């Protein structure tokens, strides 16, 4: 599980000529279905998009990588080949927001297990997304871009308090993570491992 979590990074560049198989999307949907839900209310609905024209319309609604100031997003041959749009009946409240996070992580872990990757977007044009897809009268909460990663993503330790992800000269996407000793305040194990 720890290896899968380390592999499950936010990927923003994909092989645009390698579609996400329908059976992989089905497994992701099953993962969302099996995810925990506060009060077992199960308020999340999904729309999967994998047709190229629809994908292009969804792509146009997204805002990419706030920390990468000199990057406007993936080139046409690096764009996602599928999307999962998480929908709700109203703007997410606290427990619904937690449910969405759990479900999105389940979906992405399932994608990672199959050699796929993705990126969660909370920054998108809701109006544009509504125009780009049929939203069934529901509110878009997040969009998860999916595809075969066309980049390498690695985890590194936070240095000098800087948590911003960045790209190495070779294009490797690097994600700083805080040390256990910083995030674990009390534990029955050595936090410096």
Biotite code that builds the C-alpha atoms (Angstrom):
import biotite.structure as struc

atoms = struc.array([
    struc.Atom([0.000, 0.000, 0.000], chain_id="A", res_id=1, res_name="UNK", atom_name="CA", element="C"),
    struc.Atom([2.820, 2.445, 0.806], chain_id="A", res_id=2, res_name="UNK", atom_name="CA", element="C"),
    struc.Atom([4.403, 1.819, -2.616], chain_id="A", res_id=3, res_name="UNK", atom_name="CA", element="C"),
    struc.Atom([1.062, 2.456, -4.284], chain_id="A", res_id=4, res_name="UNK", atom_name="CA", element="C"),
    struc.Atom([0.592, 5.676, -2.308], chain_id="A", res_id=5, res_name="UNK", atom_name="CA", element="C"),
    struc.Atom([4.064, 6.863, -3.303], chain_id="A", res_id=6, res_name="UNK", atom_name="CA", element="C"),
    struc.Atom([3.343, 6.068, -6.959], chain_id="A", res_id=7, res_name="UNK", atom_name="CA", element="C"),
    struc.Atom([-0.005, 7.874, -6.770], chain_id="A", res_id=8, res_name="UNK", atom_name="CA", element="C"),
    struc.Atom([1.149, 11.433, -7.504], chain_id="A", res_id=9, res_name="UNK", atom_name="CA", element="C"),
    struc.Atom([-0.674, 14.182, -9.369], chain_id="A", res_id=10, res_name="UNK", atom_name="CA", element="C"),
    struc.Atom([0.190, 13.642, -13.032], chain_id="A", res_id=11, res_name="UNK", atom_name="CA", element="C"),
    struc.Atom([-0.462, 16.523, -15.401], chain_id="A", res_id=12, res_name="UNK", atom_name="CA", element="C"),
    struc.Atom([1.061, 15.191, -18.642], chain_id="A", res_id=13, res_name="UNK", atom_name="CA", element="C"),
    struc.Atom([-0.212, 12.056, -20.351], chain_id="A", res_id=14, res_name="UNK", atom_name="CA", element="C"),
    struc.Atom([0.181, 10.074, -23.559], chain_id="A", res_id=15, res_name="UNK", atom_name="CA", element="C"),
    struc.Atom([-2.715, 11.529, -25.558], chain_id="A", res_id=16, res_name="UNK", atom_name="CA", element="C"),
    struc.Atom([-2.656, 8.561, -27.945], chain_id="A", res_id=17, res_name="UNK", atom_name="CA", element="C"),
    struc.Atom([-3.245, 5.970, -25.181], chain_id="A", res_id=18, res_name="UNK", atom_name="CA", element="C"),
    struc.Atom([-6.883, 5.898, -24.092], chain_id="A", res_id=19, res_name="UNK", atom_name="CA", element="C"),
    struc.Atom([-7.967, 4.785, -20.633], chain_id="A", res_id=20, res_name="UNK", atom_name="CA", element="C"),
    struc.Atom([-9.628, 1.377, -21.082], chain_id="A", res_id=21, res_name="UNK", atom_name="CA", element="C"),
    struc.Atom([-13.343, 1.182, -20.252], chain_id="A", res_id=22, res_name="UNK", atom_name="CA", element="C"),
    struc.Atom([-12.698, -1.683, -17.828], chain_id="A", res_id=23, res_name="UNK", atom_name="CA", element="C"),
    struc.Atom([-10.253, 0.549, -15.900], chain_id="A", res_id=24, res_name="UNK", atom_name="CA", element="C"),
    struc.Atom([-12.928, 3.252, -15.645], chain_id="A", res_id=25, res_name="UNK", atom_name="CA", element="C"),
    struc.Atom([-15.363, 0.589, -14.415], chain_id="A", res_id=26, res_name="UNK", atom_name="CA", element="C"),
    struc.Atom([-12.884, -0.452, -11.695], chain_id="A", res_id=27, res_name="UNK", atom_name="CA", element="C"),
    struc.Atom([-12.496, 3.205, -10.673], chain_id="A", res_id=28, res_name="UNK", atom_name="CA", element="C"),
    struc.Atom([-16.289, 3.534, -10.428], chain_id="A", res_id=29, res_name="UNK", atom_name="CA", element="C"),
    struc.Atom([-16.387, 0.400, -8.265], chain_id="A", res_id=30, res_name="UNK", atom_name="CA", element="C"),
    struc.Atom([-13.693, 1.904, -6.013], chain_id="A", res_id=31, res_name="UNK", atom_name="CA", element="C"),
    struc.Atom([-15.774, 5.059, -5.534], chain_id="A", res_id=32, res_name="UNK", atom_name="CA", element="C"),
    struc.Atom([-18.853, 2.947, -4.786], chain_id="A", res_id=33, res_name="UNK", atom_name="CA", element="C"),
    struc.Atom([-16.967, 1.017, -2.084], chain_id="A", res_id=34, res_name="UNK", atom_name="CA", element="C"),
    struc.Atom([-15.470, 4.136, -0.467], chain_id="A", res_id=35, res_name="UNK", atom_name="CA", element="C"),
    struc.Atom([-16.512, 5.332, 2.961], chain_id="A", res_id=36, res_name="UNK", atom_name="CA", element="C"),
    struc.Atom([-19.318, 7.863, 3.233], chain_id="A", res_id=37, res_name="UNK", atom_name="CA", element="C"),
    struc.Atom([-20.415, 9.885, 6.280], chain_id="A", res_id=38, res_name="UNK", atom_name="CA", element="C"),
    struc.Atom([-23.736, 8.522, 7.484], chain_id="A", res_id=39, res_name="UNK", atom_name="CA", element="C"),
    struc.Atom([-23.577, 6.176, 4.491], chain_id="A", res_id=40, res_name="UNK", atom_name="CA", element="C"),
    struc.Atom([-25.445, 8.896, 2.570], chain_id="A", res_id=41, res_name="UNK", atom_name="CA", element="C"),
    struc.Atom([-23.534, 8.186, -0.665], chain_id="A", res_id=42, res_name="UNK", atom_name="CA", element="C"),
    struc.Atom([-24.180, 11.645, -2.148], chain_id="A", res_id=43, res_name="UNK", atom_name="CA", element="C"),
    struc.Atom([-21.507, 11.538, -4.874], chain_id="A", res_id=44, res_name="UNK", atom_name="CA", element="C"),
    struc.Atom([-22.430, 10.917, -8.510], chain_id="A", res_id=45, res_name="UNK", atom_name="CA", element="C"),
    struc.Atom([-19.964, 10.403, -11.370], chain_id="A", res_id=46, res_name="UNK", atom_name="CA", element="C"),
    struc.Atom([-19.779, 11.220, -15.034], chain_id="A", res_id=47, res_name="UNK", atom_name="CA", element="C"),
    struc.Atom([-16.934, 9.567, -16.964], chain_id="A", res_id=48, res_name="UNK", atom_name="CA", element="C"),
    struc.Atom([-15.794, 11.255, -20.146], chain_id="A", res_id=49, res_name="UNK", atom_name="CA", element="C"),
    struc.Atom([-13.454, 9.600, -22.654], chain_id="A", res_id=50, res_name="UNK", atom_name="CA", element="C"),
    struc.Atom([-14.522, 10.751, -26.109], chain_id="A", res_id=51, res_name="UNK", atom_name="CA", element="C"),
    struc.Atom([-11.824, 13.041, -27.604], chain_id="A", res_id=52, res_name="UNK", atom_name="CA", element="C"),
    struc.Atom([-14.166, 15.942, -28.437], chain_id="A", res_id=53, res_name="UNK", atom_name="CA", element="C"),
    struc.Atom([-15.760, 15.888, -24.985], chain_id="A", res_id=54, res_name="UNK", atom_name="CA", element="C"),
    struc.Atom([-12.320, 15.601, -23.370], chain_id="A", res_id=55, res_name="UNK", atom_name="CA", element="C"),
    struc.Atom([-11.180, 18.705, -25.251], chain_id="A", res_id=56, res_name="UNK", atom_name="CA", element="C"),
    struc.Atom([-14.201, 20.648, -23.962], chain_id="A", res_id=57, res_name="UNK", atom_name="CA", element="C"),
    struc.Atom([-13.546, 19.554, -20.367], chain_id="A", res_id=58, res_name="UNK", atom_name="CA", element="C"),
    struc.Atom([-9.835, 20.359, -20.706], chain_id="A", res_id=59, res_name="UNK", atom_name="CA", element="C"),
    struc.Atom([-10.689, 23.935, -21.682], chain_id="A", res_id=60, res_name="UNK", atom_name="CA", element="C"),
    struc.Atom([-12.442, 24.437, -18.313], chain_id="A", res_id=61, res_name="UNK", atom_name="CA", element="C"),
    struc.Atom([-9.454, 23.409, -16.131], chain_id="A", res_id=62, res_name="UNK", atom_name="CA", element="C"),
    struc.Atom([-6.798, 25.556, -14.478], chain_id="A", res_id=63, res_name="UNK", atom_name="CA", element="C"),
    struc.Atom([-3.442, 23.763, -14.311], chain_id="A", res_id=64, res_name="UNK", atom_name="CA", element="C"),
    struc.Atom([-0.607, 23.718, -11.730], chain_id="A", res_id=65, res_name="UNK", atom_name="CA", element="C"),
    struc.Atom([-0.696, 26.960, -9.771], chain_id="A", res_id=66, res_name="UNK", atom_name="CA", element="C"),
    struc.Atom([2.900, 26.535, -8.539], chain_id="A", res_id=67, res_name="UNK", atom_name="CA", element="C"),
    struc.Atom([4.302, 26.115, -12.067], chain_id="A", res_id=68, res_name="UNK", atom_name="CA", element="C"),
    struc.Atom([4.066, 29.775, -13.065], chain_id="A", res_id=69, res_name="UNK", atom_name="CA", element="C"),
    struc.Atom([5.829, 29.408, -16.433], chain_id="A", res_id=70, res_name="UNK", atom_name="CA", element="C"),
    struc.Atom([3.654, 26.504, -17.627], chain_id="A", res_id=71, res_name="UNK", atom_name="CA", element="C"),
    struc.Atom([0.272, 26.889, -19.311], chain_id="A", res_id=72, res_name="UNK", atom_name="CA", element="C"),
    struc.Atom([-0.649, 23.230, -19.062], chain_id="A", res_id=73, res_name="UNK", atom_name="CA", element="C"),
    struc.Atom([-0.027, 20.154, -21.175], chain_id="A", res_id=74, res_name="UNK", atom_name="CA", element="C"),
    struc.Atom([0.579, 20.356, -24.901], chain_id="A", res_id=75, res_name="UNK", atom_name="CA", element="C"),
    struc.Atom([-2.059, 18.752, -27.163], chain_id="A", res_id=76, res_name="UNK", atom_name="CA", element="C"),
    struc.Atom([-0.101, 15.466, -27.279], chain_id="A", res_id=77, res_name="UNK", atom_name="CA", element="C"),
    struc.Atom([0.113, 15.421, -23.441], chain_id="A", res_id=78, res_name="UNK", atom_name="CA", element="C"),
    struc.Atom([-3.535, 15.920, -22.527], chain_id="A", res_id=79, res_name="UNK", atom_name="CA", element="C"),
    struc.Atom([-5.695, 13.543, -20.469], chain_id="A", res_id=80, res_name="UNK", atom_name="CA", element="C"),
    struc.Atom([-7.657, 10.891, -22.335], chain_id="A", res_id=81, res_name="UNK", atom_name="CA", element="C"),
    struc.Atom([-10.447, 10.568, -19.759], chain_id="A", res_id=82, res_name="UNK", atom_name="CA", element="C"),
    struc.Atom([-12.074, 12.480, -16.929], chain_id="A", res_id=83, res_name="UNK", atom_name="CA", element="C"),
    struc.Atom([-14.155, 11.592, -13.898], chain_id="A", res_id=84, res_name="UNK", atom_name="CA", element="C"),
    struc.Atom([-16.437, 14.459, -12.916], chain_id="A", res_id=85, res_name="UNK", atom_name="CA", element="C"),
    struc.Atom([-17.669, 14.207, -9.320], chain_id="A", res_id=86, res_name="UNK", atom_name="CA", element="C"),
    struc.Atom([-21.152, 15.691, -8.947], chain_id="A", res_id=87, res_name="UNK", atom_name="CA", element="C"),
    struc.Atom([-23.284, 16.533, -5.919], chain_id="A", res_id=88, res_name="UNK", atom_name="CA", element="C"),
    struc.Atom([-26.749, 17.936, -5.310], chain_id="A", res_id=89, res_name="UNK", atom_name="CA", element="C"),
    struc.Atom([-25.385, 21.121, -3.699], chain_id="A", res_id=90, res_name="UNK", atom_name="CA", element="C"),
    struc.Atom([-22.095, 22.801, -2.846], chain_id="A", res_id=91, res_name="UNK", atom_name="CA", element="C"),
    struc.Atom([-20.155, 20.374, -0.636], chain_id="A", res_id=92, res_name="UNK", atom_name="CA", element="C"),
    struc.Atom([-20.474, 20.771, 3.122], chain_id="A", res_id=93, res_name="UNK", atom_name="CA", element="C"),
    struc.Atom([-17.794, 19.524, 5.528], chain_id="A", res_id=94, res_name="UNK", atom_name="CA", element="C"),
    struc.Atom([-18.746, 15.830, 5.531], chain_id="A", res_id=95, res_name="UNK", atom_name="CA", element="C"),
    struc.Atom([-19.471, 15.750, 1.812], chain_id="A", res_id=96, res_name="UNK", atom_name="CA", element="C"),
    struc.Atom([-16.058, 17.316, 1.174], chain_id="A", res_id=97, res_name="UNK", atom_name="CA", element="C"),
    struc.Atom([-14.464, 14.520, 3.196], chain_id="A", res_id=98, res_name="UNK", atom_name="CA", element="C"),
    struc.Atom([-16.448, 11.911, 1.252], chain_id="A", res_id=99, res_name="UNK", atom_name="CA", element="C"),
    struc.Atom([-15.285, 13.435, -2.042], chain_id="A", res_id=100, res_name="UNK", atom_name="CA", element="C"),
    struc.Atom([-11.651, 13.327, -0.910], chain_id="A", res_id=101, res_name="UNK", atom_name="CA", element="C"),
    struc.Atom([-11.900, 9.693, 0.169], chain_id="A", res_id=102, res_name="UNK", atom_name="CA", element="C"),
    struc.Atom([-13.654, 8.690, -3.057], chain_id="A", res_id=103, res_name="UNK", atom_name="CA", element="C"),
    struc.Atom([-11.166, 10.589, -5.244], chain_id="A", res_id=104, res_name="UNK", atom_name="CA", element="C"),
    struc.Atom([-8.235, 8.914, -3.483], chain_id="A", res_id=105, res_name="UNK", atom_name="CA", element="C"),
    struc.Atom([-9.874, 5.502, -3.968], chain_id="A", res_id=106, res_name="UNK", atom_name="CA", element="C"),
    struc.Atom([-10.364, 6.244, -7.668], chain_id="A", res_id=107, res_name="UNK", atom_name="CA", element="C"),
    struc.Atom([-6.738, 7.391, -8.107], chain_id="A", res_id=108, res_name="UNK", atom_name="CA", element="C"),
    struc.Atom([-5.269, 4.457, -6.179], chain_id="A", res_id=109, res_name="UNK", atom_name="CA", element="C"),
    struc.Atom([-7.225, 2.146, -8.472], chain_id="A", res_id=110, res_name="UNK", atom_name="CA", element="C"),
    struc.Atom([-5.881, 4.042, -11.485], chain_id="A", res_id=111, res_name="UNK", atom_name="CA", element="C"),
    struc.Atom([-2.304, 3.804, -10.131], chain_id="A", res_id=112, res_name="UNK", atom_name="CA", element="C"),
    struc.Atom([-2.646, 0.096, -9.555], chain_id="A", res_id=113, res_name="UNK", atom_name="CA", element="C"),
    struc.Atom([-3.435, -0.262, -13.265], chain_id="A", res_id=114, res_name="UNK", atom_name="CA", element="C"),
    struc.Atom([-0.462, 1.833, -14.435], chain_id="A", res_id=115, res_name="UNK", atom_name="CA", element="C"),
    struc.Atom([-2.583, 4.930, -14.979], chain_id="A", res_id=116, res_name="UNK", atom_name="CA", element="C"),
    struc.Atom([-2.416, 8.301, -13.293], chain_id="A", res_id=117, res_name="UNK", atom_name="CA", element="C"),
    struc.Atom([-4.474, 11.353, -12.674], chain_id="A", res_id=118, res_name="UNK", atom_name="CA", element="C"),
    struc.Atom([-4.833, 14.768, -11.165], chain_id="A", res_id=119, res_name="UNK", atom_name="CA", element="C"),
    struc.Atom([-7.636, 16.189, -9.028], chain_id="A", res_id=120, res_name="UNK", atom_name="CA", element="C"),
    struc.Atom([-8.912, 19.610, -10.092], chain_id="A", res_id=121, res_name="UNK", atom_name="CA", element="C"),
    struc.Atom([-10.881, 21.825, -7.784], chain_id="A", res_id=122, res_name="UNK", atom_name="CA", element="C"),
    struc.Atom([-10.008, 24.782, -9.981], chain_id="A", res_id=123, res_name="UNK", atom_name="CA", element="C"),
    struc.Atom([-12.243, 24.785, -13.042], chain_id="A", res_id=124, res_name="UNK", atom_name="CA", element="C"),
    struc.Atom([-14.954, 26.845, -14.663], chain_id="A", res_id=125, res_name="UNK", atom_name="CA", element="C"),
    struc.Atom([-18.209, 25.357, -13.378], chain_id="A", res_id=126, res_name="UNK", atom_name="CA", element="C"),
    struc.Atom([-20.151, 27.202, -16.082], chain_id="A", res_id=127, res_name="UNK", atom_name="CA", element="C"),
    struc.Atom([-17.791, 25.950, -18.765], chain_id="A", res_id=128, res_name="UNK", atom_name="CA", element="C"),
    struc.Atom([-17.993, 22.430, -17.412], chain_id="A", res_id=129, res_name="UNK", atom_name="CA", element="C"),
    struc.Atom([-21.793, 22.589, -17.387], chain_id="A", res_id=130, res_name="UNK", atom_name="CA", element="C"),
    struc.Atom([-21.697, 23.729, -21.005], chain_id="A", res_id=131, res_name="UNK", atom_name="CA", element="C"),
    struc.Atom([-19.169, 21.036, -21.925], chain_id="A", res_id=132, res_name="UNK", atom_name="CA", element="C"),
    struc.Atom([-21.034, 18.115, -20.376], chain_id="A", res_id=133, res_name="UNK", atom_name="CA", element="C"),
    struc.Atom([-24.516, 17.114, -19.307], chain_id="A", res_id=134, res_name="UNK", atom_name="CA", element="C"),
    struc.Atom([-24.443, 17.509, -15.543], chain_id="A", res_id=135, res_name="UNK", atom_name="CA", element="C"),
    struc.Atom([-27.872, 16.040, -14.848], chain_id="A", res_id=136, res_name="UNK", atom_name="CA", element="C"),
    struc.Atom([-28.896, 19.069, -12.771], chain_id="A", res_id=137, res_name="UNK", atom_name="CA", element="C"),
    struc.Atom([-26.058, 18.458, -10.297], chain_id="A", res_id=138, res_name="UNK", atom_name="CA", element="C"),
    struc.Atom([-23.153, 20.624, -9.128], chain_id="A", res_id=139, res_name="UNK", atom_name="CA", element="C"),
    struc.Atom([-19.599, 19.711, -10.211], chain_id="A", res_id=140, res_name="UNK", atom_name="CA", element="C"),
    struc.Atom([-17.427, 19.292, -7.088], chain_id="A", res_id=141, res_name="UNK", atom_name="CA", element="C"),
    struc.Atom([-14.113, 18.149, -8.591], chain_id="A", res_id=142, res_name="UNK", atom_name="CA", element="C"),
    struc.Atom([-12.749, 16.887, -11.888], chain_id="A", res_id=143, res_name="UNK", atom_name="CA", element="C"),
    struc.Atom([-10.179, 14.095, -12.036], chain_id="A", res_id=144, res_name="UNK", atom_name="CA", element="C"),
    struc.Atom([-8.066, 14.049, -15.204], chain_id="A", res_id=145, res_name="UNK", atom_name="CA", element="C"),
    struc.Atom([-6.945, 10.533, -16.150], chain_id="A", res_id=146, res_name="UNK", atom_name="CA", element="C"),
    struc.Atom([-4.534, 8.878, -18.527], chain_id="A", res_id=147, res_name="UNK", atom_name="CA", element="C"),
    struc.Atom([-1.257, 7.047, -19.003], chain_id="A", res_id=148, res_name="UNK", atom_name="CA", element="C"),
    struc.Atom([1.361, 9.291, -17.334], chain_id="A", res_id=149, res_name="UNK", atom_name="CA", element="C"),
    struc.Atom([3.876, 10.878, -19.673], chain_id="A", res_id=150, res_name="UNK", atom_name="CA", element="C"),
    struc.Atom([5.991, 12.185, -16.827], chain_id="A", res_id=151, res_name="UNK", atom_name="CA", element="C"),
    struc.Atom([7.842, 10.835, -13.838], chain_id="A", res_id=152, res_name="UNK", atom_name="CA", element="C"),
    struc.Atom([6.737, 12.058, -10.435], chain_id="A", res_id=153, res_name="UNK", atom_name="CA", element="C"),
    struc.Atom([8.787, 11.566, -7.290], chain_id="A", res_id=154, res_name="UNK", atom_name="CA", element="C"),
    struc.Atom([8.492, 12.389, -3.606], chain_id="A", res_id=155, res_name="UNK", atom_name="CA", element="C"),
    struc.Atom([11.262, 14.255, -1.811], chain_id="A", res_id=156, res_name="UNK", atom_name="CA", element="C"),
    struc.Atom([11.681, 15.778, 1.645], chain_id="A", res_id=157, res_name="UNK", atom_name="CA", element="C"),
    struc.Atom([10.608, 19.366, 2.300], chain_id="A", res_id=158, res_name="UNK", atom_name="CA", element="C"),
    struc.Atom([13.635, 21.674, 2.455], chain_id="A", res_id=159, res_name="UNK", atom_name="CA", element="C"),
    struc.Atom([13.552, 24.998, 4.296], chain_id="A", res_id=160, res_name="UNK", atom_name="CA", element="C"),
    struc.Atom([9.779, 24.755, 4.714], chain_id="A", res_id=161, res_name="UNK", atom_name="CA", element="C"),
    struc.Atom([9.117, 24.934, 0.945], chain_id="A", res_id=162, res_name="UNK", atom_name="CA", element="C"),
    struc.Atom([6.216, 22.603, 0.088], chain_id="A", res_id=163, res_name="UNK", atom_name="CA", element="C"),
    struc.Atom([5.742, 23.774, -3.528], chain_id="A", res_id=164, res_name="UNK", atom_name="CA", element="C"),
    struc.Atom([6.000, 21.062, -6.155], chain_id="A", res_id=165, res_name="UNK", atom_name="CA", element="C"),
    struc.Atom([8.368, 21.768, -9.031], chain_id="A", res_id=166, res_name="UNK", atom_name="CA", element="C"),
    struc.Atom([9.923, 20.348, -12.183], chain_id="A", res_id=167, res_name="UNK", atom_name="CA", element="C"),
    struc.Atom([13.539, 19.216, -12.407], chain_id="A", res_id=168, res_name="UNK", atom_name="CA", element="C"),
    struc.Atom([15.594, 20.142, -15.503], chain_id="A", res_id=169, res_name="UNK", atom_name="CA", element="C"),
    struc.Atom([14.852, 16.666, -16.944], chain_id="A", res_id=170, res_name="UNK", atom_name="CA", element="C"),
    struc.Atom([11.078, 17.205, -16.515], chain_id="A", res_id=171, res_name="UNK", atom_name="CA", element="C"),
    struc.Atom([10.661, 15.061, -13.400], chain_id="A", res_id=172, res_name="UNK", atom_name="CA", element="C"),
    struc.Atom([7.762, 16.351, -11.320], chain_id="A", res_id=173, res_name="UNK", atom_name="CA", element="C"),
    struc.Atom([8.990, 16.589, -7.713], chain_id="A", res_id=174, res_name="UNK", atom_name="CA", element="C"),
    struc.Atom([6.624, 16.720, -4.736], chain_id="A", res_id=175, res_name="UNK", atom_name="CA", element="C"),
    struc.Atom([8.093, 17.736, -1.354], chain_id="A", res_id=176, res_name="UNK", atom_name="CA", element="C"),
    struc.Atom([6.563, 15.971, 1.664], chain_id="A", res_id=177, res_name="UNK", atom_name="CA", element="C"),
    struc.Atom([7.019, 16.909, 5.309], chain_id="A", res_id=178, res_name="UNK", atom_name="CA", element="C"),
    struc.Atom([9.014, 14.527, 7.530], chain_id="A", res_id=179, res_name="UNK", atom_name="CA", element="C"),
    struc.Atom([7.166, 12.144, 9.855], chain_id="A", res_id=180, res_name="UNK", atom_name="CA", element="C"),
    struc.Atom([8.737, 13.969, 12.781], chain_id="A", res_id=181, res_name="UNK", atom_name="CA", element="C"),
    struc.Atom([6.942, 17.120, 11.628], chain_id="A", res_id=182, res_name="UNK", atom_name="CA", element="C"),
    struc.Atom([3.487, 15.669, 11.004], chain_id="A", res_id=183, res_name="UNK", atom_name="CA", element="C"),
    struc.Atom([3.272, 13.074, 13.802], chain_id="A", res_id=184, res_name="UNK", atom_name="CA", element="C"),
    struc.Atom([2.982, 14.840, 17.149], chain_id="A", res_id=185, res_name="UNK", atom_name="CA", element="C"),
    struc.Atom([2.720, 11.735, 19.320], chain_id="A", res_id=186, res_name="UNK", atom_name="CA", element="C"),
    struc.Atom([3.246, 8.046, 18.482], chain_id="A", res_id=187, res_name="UNK", atom_name="CA", element="C"),
    struc.Atom([4.500, 4.754, 19.977], chain_id="A", res_id=188, res_name="UNK", atom_name="CA", element="C"),
    struc.Atom([7.292, 4.578, 17.373], chain_id="A", res_id=189, res_name="UNK", atom_name="CA", element="C"),
    struc.Atom([10.395, 6.540, 16.427], chain_id="A", res_id=190, res_name="UNK", atom_name="CA", element="C"),
    struc.Atom([9.136, 9.523, 14.372], chain_id="A", res_id=191, res_name="UNK", atom_name="CA", element="C"),
    struc.Atom([12.599, 10.131, 12.875], chain_id="A", res_id=192, res_name="UNK", atom_name="CA", element="C"),
    struc.Atom([12.416, 7.135, 10.546], chain_id="A", res_id=193, res_name="UNK", atom_name="CA", element="C"),
])
